[in-house]
């Protein structure tokens, strides 16, 4: 009886893990050269930002993050510092599965000025990737011009080049 209970528990846990790691859709993820997918973000101040607005900017950046991610904690200050020096650049941070209160507290503690959108789920993130954060997407005239996954940490100089007009 105990062995059957353990087997059922292992099967249920495996099913949950498999479901959590599966892709949300079967459509291909965008790559460099593709148009920016359509989406709408509710920003930290309640305003709405659409992918169309990002596409209409000459250049822009979307960075997906989570506040407990060590690489995100190293990269976000670099991006925020760049944003402070270039407030005219359209840069937005989008959390992956995190409540607004958690993100707001982290933003305040960090002194960030960068705009963000707290996402409770992976709906927006899954339009771009199925794993890895930070995940940064650069857009030029509505077309994805560069993508960097969790294995890259930006320098100010790289951001200058990637976000130059």
N, C-alpha and C positions, 0 to 999 in steps of 0.2 A: 504494500500500500504506500509506504514512504517513498519507494523507488518510483512508482507511478506518479506521485505528487511532484517529485523533483523533476521528472521528465516533462510533465505538463508545464511546470514553472519555467524550465529552460526553453521550451518551445514558445511560450508566450513572450518571454523576454527577447528571444531571437526575432520574433515577428515584430515586436515594437521597435527594436533597433533597426531592422531592415526598413520598416516604414519611415522611420526618422531620417534615414540616409538616402532614401530614394528621391529622384527628381520630381518636382511638382508637375512638370509637363514633359511631353515627348518632343516638343519643338526644339530646334537647335538653338544654342545660346549665341548671342551676337559676338562677332569678331571685329577686329580692326577693318574699317571700310564699310561696315554696315551702318544703316541709319539708327539713330537713337530710338529704342522702343518707346511706345506711348505709355505714360504713367502720370499720376498726380500725387504730389506730396503735400501733407499738411505740415507746415513749418512750426518751429518752437513758439512763434508769436501768434499762431492761429491762421496766418496767411496761407494761401495756396500757391504752390509752384508747380508748373506742368513741364513735361518733357519738351513741349513746344517752345516754352519760354527759354529753356536751356538751349534748344536747337537754334533759336533766333540770335543767341549771343554768338559773337565771333568765336570765342573759345570758352570752355567751361570744364569743370571737374566735379565728379561725384565720387565720394569715398564712402564705402560701406565699412562699418566698424561695430565693435562691442566694447563697452567700457572696461571689462575685465580681461580683454585680450592684451597680452604683453606687447606684441608688435604694434597694435593700435595705439597703445599708451606711449610708445616711442615715436610713432609717426604723426599722430594728431598735433602735437605741439609744433612740429616742423611746418605742417600745413597751415596751422593757425597763425604762426609767425609770418609766413608768406602772405596770408590773407590780410594781416594787419598792415603790411607794407604795400599791399596791392588791393585795397578794398573794392576797386572797380571790377576785379575779376569775379566771375560767377563760379563760386566754389560752394558746394553743399555736402554736408556729412549726413549719412543715413544710417541709423542704427539697425542692427539685425536682431530681431526678437528681443526687444528691450522696451520697458515702459518709459513713458515721458518723464516721470519723476526721477527715475534712476539716472537718465541721461542729463536732465536739468541739474541735478546735484553734482554730477561729475563735471559738467561744463562750468558751473559756478566755482567749484573747488579748484579747477584748472585755470580759471580766468580766461577761457576761450571766448572769442568774439565771432567765430565762424558760425554761420547759420546751420541748423540741424533739423532733421525730421526723425522723431522717434517712431519706430515701427514695431508693433507688438508681434508681428509675424514675419515670414520670409517672402511675402507677396512681391514687393518691389525688388528685393535682392535676387529672387529666383528668376527675374527677367534677364539677369546678367550672368549669374553664376550658380553653381550648386554646391560649392564648398570653398572655404578659405576666406579669411579676413586678416588684415585689411585688404580690400579689393577696390582698386581705383580705376575709374573710367574717365578718359579725357575725350572731349567732344570739340570738334572744329566744324563750324557751319552745319550743324545737325548730323555730322558723320562721326562715328567713333574713330578717333585718331590714335589712341594708345590705350592699352589695358595692362595694369600691373596687379599681380596677385600677392599673397601674403609673404612671398619670399623676397620682397624688395622694400628698401627703406629709402625714401626720397631725400635729396639734398636741396637746399635753396636754389642752387644753380640748375638742377634738373627741372624744378618747377618753373623757373624763369624761362627755360627753353620750351617746355611742354605747354605753357600757358602764354607764350608770346603771340602777339597778333600779327 
